[in-house]
């Protein structure tokens, strides 16, 4: 099955993913997990309602009671799975992929992810075999109204009475996050400037991925034209949010990880913070200076969540704008981070730029640069041979991380495509960072992505 990937299910509709396959996925999920009740929902894509219904048919045919939340974001399925004590949850979404794609993210009880190492390969095998029996008693279908409880949980992350009346640009790309923002708007003292807000599975505003520079201009323009205090954009299933300061400047997710780590450690000293290996120095410096313990994990939501659980970490963050919270079932959320940042702006009486500028100057970073490389393992081996002798530390936690006294880099292969991803940072030397970035890109070659 081409749609089964390392962490989730994703493929082009209908040749790689269709209603027949989705029904079989429901049956395979039931066979693998043996659940009594499962929560399902879907994003705004045009194909999502029908695929979700097919998934539900497969579950109920296997004797599982299905609780359907309708249109939602990925984190709402995480929330509903744990809050309502479900045995599992599935959201139909392809997040930031093009509109002709769809997919699924799967969790078991307590919102624990099901990935390639924890059951997804077995579900794939069962779907491929397509050898299922009808349950003696089919499961039942229920509509589940989860959103009031979900929004109430989000609001617990901030002291609403202490929030300043900020002006906030909100851009859900093609409307995915809009319904949740509308619910939050009733309780928050913010003026929202809404951009690309109406839910539209035709994706009239392009692929919902704010990591692409071409997708940022509309948020930047709205911040500048409105004089907003903050800009926020989400990806398609809004489990990631992206920040723009009061000037419209895009803030790399790396610095938001450090900012949120600081906020948690100031409230709860001595805790552990999990981070990914791509960019590390700012996070490690911030965490250790506040008496916390930084813990490095392999990149990817399944790895981060597993490490957070084993370490009992209070917070985990990836530079790709995934943020994970112990009291949100160790899951990632695209709503909690911006509420926390708005709370910090209000509490400190400073704009977002003032909260991150010093850290950006101390640890300038390239941001992630992608190159299409056909022989990725060979490239990583040649880079290691080129830099290993001069390095003060080499790490293989995820790809190749190489450190020198004043700069470091990480190169890693994509799990799903022939792409190598590069990140470079330095200690308070943007020229060194930029120079070494160009040096590595010349060595890498390949086609820009």
Residue pairs with C-beta under 8 A, 6 or more apart in sequence:
1 21
1 124
1 127
1 128
2 11
2 16
3 9
3 10
3 11
3 16
3 17
3 21
3 103
4 120
4 121
4 123
4 124
4 127
5 103
5 116
5 415
5 416
6 115
6 116
6 300
6 415
6 416
7 105
7 113
7 115
7 116
7 120
7 300
7 301
7 302
7 415
8 103
8 104
8 105
8 106
8 115
8 120
9 17
9 25
9 103
9 104
9 105
9 106
9 120
10 17
10 94
10 97
10 101
10 102
10 103
10 416
11 17
11 101
11 102
11 103
12 100
12 101
13 47
13 51
13 100
13 101
13 102
14 47
17 51
17 101
17 102
17 103
18 51
19 50
19 51
19 53
19 54
20 54
21 127
22 51
22 52
22 54
22 55
22 58
22 92
22 104
23 54
23 55
23 57
23 58
23 61
24 58
24 126
24 127
24 130
24 132
25 55
25 58
25 104
25 123
25 127
26 54
26 55
26 56
26 57
26 58
26 59
26 60
26 61
26 62
26 64
26 90
27 58
27 59
27 61
27 62
27 126
27 132
28 58
28 123
28 124
28 126
28 127
28 132
29 35
29 38
29 58
29 59
29 88
29 90
29 106
29 123
30 38
30 58
30 59
30 62
30 63
30 64
31 62
31 126
31 132
32 119
32 122
32 123
32 126
33 87
33 88
33 108
33 119
35 64
35 86
35 87
35 88
35 108
35 109
36 64
36 65
36 87
37 64
37 65
37 66
37 67
37 86
37 87
38 59
38 64
38 65
38 66
38 67
38 86
38 87
38 88
38 89
38 90
39 66
39 67
39 68
39 69
39 77
39 80
39 81
39 84
39 86
39 88
39 89
39 90
39 144
39 146
40 52
40 55
40 56
40 59
40 66
40 67
40 68
40 69
40 77
40 89
40 90
40 91
40 92
41 52
41 68
41 69
41 70
41 71
41 72
41 76
41 77
41 80
41 91
41 92
42 48
42 49
42 51
42 52
42 70
42 71
42 72
42 91
42 92
42 93
43 71
43 72
43 73
43 74
43 91
43 92
43 93
43 94
43 95
43 176
43 236
43 237
44 71
44 174
44 175
44 176
44 199
44 200
44 201
44 236
45 92
45 93
45 94
45 99
45 102
45 201
45 236
46 99
46 201
46 202
47 102
47 201
48 71
48 92
48 93
48 102
48 201
51 92
51 102
52 68
52 92
55 90
55 92
55 104
56 66
56 68
56 141
59 66
59 139
60 66
60 138
60 139
60 140
60 141
61 132
61 134
61 135
61 138
61 139
62 132
62 135
62 139
63 135
63 136
63 137
63 138
63 139
64 139
65 139
65 140
65 141
65 142
66 139
66 140
66 141
66 142
67 80
67 84
67 86
67 142
67 143
67 144
68 141
68 142
68 143
68 144
69 76
69 77
69 80
69 144
69 145
69 146
69 147
70 143
71 179
71 199
72 91
72 146
73 91
73 176
73 177
73 180
73 237
73 238
73 239
73 334
73 335
74 91
74 93
74 95
74 105
74 237
74 238
74 239
74 332
75 238
75 239
75 328
75 331
75 332
75 333
75 334
75 335
76 91
76 146
76 147
76 150
76 180
77 89
77 90
77 91
77 105
77 107
78 89
78 107
78 111
78 328
78 329
78 331
78 332
78 333
79 111
79 146
79 149
79 150
79 153
79 328
79 329
79 331
80 86
80 89
80 144
80 146
80 150
81 88
81 89
81 107
81 109
81 110
81 111
81 329
82 110
82 111
82 329
83 146
83 149
83 150
83 153
84 144
84 146
85 109
86 109
87 108
87 109
88 106
88 107
88 108
88 109
88 114
89 106
89 107
89 111
90 104
90 105
90 106
90 107
91 104
91 105
91 237
92 102
92 103
92 104
93 102
93 103
93 104
93 105
93 236
93 237
94 101
94 102
94 103
94 236
95 103
95 208
95 235
95 236
95 237
95 239
96 207
96 208
96 209
96 211
96 235
96 236
97 103
97 207
97 236
98 203
98 207
99 201
99 202
99 203
99 207
105 113
106 113
106 114
106 119
106 120
106 123
107 113
107 114
108 114
108 119
110 329
111 329
111 330
111 331
112 118
112 305
112 309
113 301
113 302
113 305
114 120
114 123
115 300
115 302
117 302
118 302
126 132
147 179
147 180
147 183
148 183
150 180
151 180
151 183
151 184
151 187
153 328
154 184
154 335
154 336
154 339
155 184
155 187
155 339
157 336
157 339
157 340
157 343
158 339
158 340
158 342
158 343
159 343
160 187
160 188
160 189
162 343
162 346
162 347
163 188
163 189
163 190
163 342
163 343
163 346
164 189
164 345
164 346
164 349
165 189
165 190
165 191
166 189
166 190
166 191
166 228
166 229
166 230
166 342
166 345
166 346
167 190
167 191
167 193
167 226
167 227
167 228
167 229
167 230
168 190
168 191
168 192
168 193
168 228
168 229
168 230
168 231
168 232
168 342
169 192
169 193
169 195
169 219
169 222
169 223
169 226
169 228
169 230
169 231
169 232
169 244
170 177
170 181
170 192
170 193
170 194
170 195
170 197
170 232
171 194
171 195
171 196
171 197
171 210
171 218
171 219
171 222
171 231
171 232
171 233
171 234
172 178
172 181
172 196
172 197
172 208
172 233
172 234
172 238
173 196
173 205
173 206
173 208
173 209
173 210
173 215
173 233
173 234
173 235
173 236
174 196
174 199
174 200
174 201
174 202
174 203
174 204
174 205
174 208
174 236
175 196
175 197
175 198
175 199
175 200
176 199
176 208
176 234
176 235
176 236
176 237
176 238
177 234
177 238
177 334
177 335
178 194
178 197
178 198
178 199
179 199
180 238
180 335
181 192
181 194
184 335
185 192
190 342
193 222
193 226
193 228
195 218
195 219
195 222
196 205
196 218
205 215
205 218
206 214
206 215
207 215
208 215
208 234
208 235
208 236
209 215
209 235
209 236
210 216
210 219
210 233
210 234
210 235
210 242
211 235
211 242
211 320
211 321
211 368
215 233
216 233
216 242
216 244
216 250
219 231
219 232
219 233
219 244
219 248
220 231
220 244
220 248
220 249
220 250
221 248
222 228
222 231
223 230
223 231
223 244
223 246
223 247
223 248
224 247
224 248
228 246
229 246
229 345
229 351
229 352
230 243
230 244
230 245
230 246
230 338
230 341
230 342
230 345
230 352
231 243
231 244
231 245
231 248
232 241
232 242
232 243
232 244
232 338
233 241
233 242
233 244
234 240
234 241
234 242
234 334
235 334
238 334
238 335
239 322
239 332
239 333
239 334
240 320
240 321
240 322
240 332
240 334
241 321
241 334
241 335
241 337
241 338
242 250
242 251
242 253
242 321
243 250
243 251
243 256
243 338
243 341
243 352
244 250
244 251
245 251
245 351
245 352
245 353
245 356
246 351
246 352
246 353
247 353
249 353
251 352
251 356
252 319
252 360
252 365
252 367
253 317
253 318
253 319
253 320
253 321
254 279
254 282
254 283
254 319
254 365
255 282
255 356
255 359
255 360
256 317
256 321
256 323
256 337
256 341
256 356
257 275
257 282
257 283
257 317
257 318
257 319
257 323
258 282
258 283
258 286
258 359
259 341
259 344
259 355
259 356
259 359
260 315
260 317
260 323
260 337
260 340
260 341
261 273
261 275
261 283
261 286
261 287
261 290
261 292
261 315
261 317
262 286
262 290
263 340
263 344
264 271
264 273
264 314
264 315
265 271
265 273
265 287
265 290
265 291
265 292
266 290
268 314
269 290
269 291
269 292
270 291
270 292
270 293
271 292
271 293
271 313
271 314
271 315
272 292
272 293
272 294
272 295
272 311
272 312
272 313
272 314
273 283
273 287
273 292
273 293
273 294
273 295
273 313
273 314
273 315
273 316
273 317
274 295
274 296
274 297
274 304
274 307
274 308
274 311
274 313
274 315
274 316
274 317
274 324
275 283
275 284
275 294
275 295
275 296
275 297
275 316
275 317
275 318
276 296
276 297
276 298
276 299
276 304
276 317
276 318
276 319
276 320
276 398
277 296
277 297
277 298
277 299
277 395
277 397
277 398
277 399
277 401
277 410
277 412
278 299
278 318
278 319
278 368
278 398
278 410
278 412
278 421
278 423
279 319
279 363
279 365
279 410
279 423
279 425
280 294
280 296
280 401
280 408
280 425
281 363
281 408
281 425
281 427
282 359
282 362
282 363
282 365
282 425
283 294
283 317
284 294
285 362
285 363
286 359
287 293
287 294
288 294
295 307
295 311
295 313
296 397
297 303
297 304
297 306
297 307
297 308
297 316
297 397
298 397
298 398
299 318
299 320
299 398
299 412
300 415
301 322
301 324
301 332
304 316
304 318
304 322
304 324
304 332
305 316
305 324
305 330
305 331
305 332
307 313
307 316
308 316
308 324
308 326
308 330
309 330
312 326
313 326
314 325
314 326
315 323
315 324
315 325
315 326
316 323
316 324
316 325
316 330
317 323
317 324
319 368
319 423
320 368
321 334
322 332
323 332
323 333
323 334
323 336
323 337
324 330
324 331
324 332
324 333
325 331
325 333
325 336
328 336
341 352
341 355
344 355
345 351
345 352
345 355
348 354
348 355
361 428
362 427
362 428
363 425
363 426
363 427
363 428
364 425
364 426
364 428
364 429
364 430
364 433
365 423
365 424
365 425
365 433
366 422
366 423
366 424
366 425
366 433
366 434
366 437
367 423
368 421
368 422
368 423
369 421
369 422
369 423
369 437
369 441
369 448
370 414
370 419
370 420
370 421
370 422
370 448
370 449
371 419
371 420
371 422
371 441
371 444
371 445
371 446
371 447
371 448
371 449
372 417
372 418
372 419
372 446
372 447
372 448
372 449
373 379
373 418
373 419
373 420
373 444
373 445
373 446
374 418
376 413
376 414
376 418
376 419
376 420
377 413
379 411
379 420
379 444
380 399
380 400
380 411
380 413
380 420
382 443
383 400
383 402
383 411
383 440
383 443
383 444
384 394
384 400
384 402
386 443
387 402
388 394
388 402
390 404
391 402
391 403
391 404
392 403
392 404
392 405
393 401
393 402
393 403
394 400
394 401
394 402
394 403
395 401
395 402
395 403
398 410
398 412
399 410
399 411
399 412
399 413
399 421
400 410
400 411
400 412
401 408
401 409
401 410
402 408
402 409
402 410
405 427
406 426
406 427
406 429
406 432
407 424
407 425
407 426
407 427
407 429
407 432
407 433
407 436
408 424
408 425
408 426
409 422
409 423
409 424
409 425
409 436
409 440
410 422
410 423
411 420
411 421
411 422
411 423
411 440
411 444
412 420
412 421
413 419
413 420
413 421
414 420
414 421
419 449
420 444
420 446
422 437
422 440
422 441
422 444
424 433
424 436
424 437
424 440
425 433
426 432
426 433
426 436
